[in-house]
């Protein structure tokens, strides 16, 4: 799991951890230009 400075990313993070490879999210590691 990757920690990001975004609530949405955080929610999707733990969500993906529970569902494991969710159909909603393509990749568990979203490539964002903003690094914090």
KOLKOL-453299 format. One line per 10 residues: for each residue y negated, x negated, z negated of C-alpha. Coordinates in pm, whole numbers, plus 50000, padded with zeros to 5 digits. Layout:
BEGIN
Y,X,Z; ...
This chain:
BEGIN
50000,50000,50000; 49651,49878,50084; 49351,49940,49861; 49041,50060,50041; 48692,50162,49935; 48747,50508,50078; 48876,50815,49900; 49042,50947,50215; 49227,50620,50265; 49334,50622,49901
49463,50978,49919; 49654,50903,50238; 49791,50588,50074; 49967,50762,49786; 50051,51053,50013; 50229,50823,50257; 50409,50658,49965; 50554,50994,49864; 50636,51127,50209; 50726,50785,50349
50632,50762,50716; 50445,51090,50734; 50414,51257,51074; 50043,51313,51011; 49966,50941,50977; 50081,50707,51254; 50066,50385,51056; 50063,50325,50682; 49816,50041,50738; 49506,50175,50914
49307,49904,51090; 48947,49949,50979; 48656,49719,51070; 48505,49771,50726; 48670,49546,50469; 48588,49597,50107
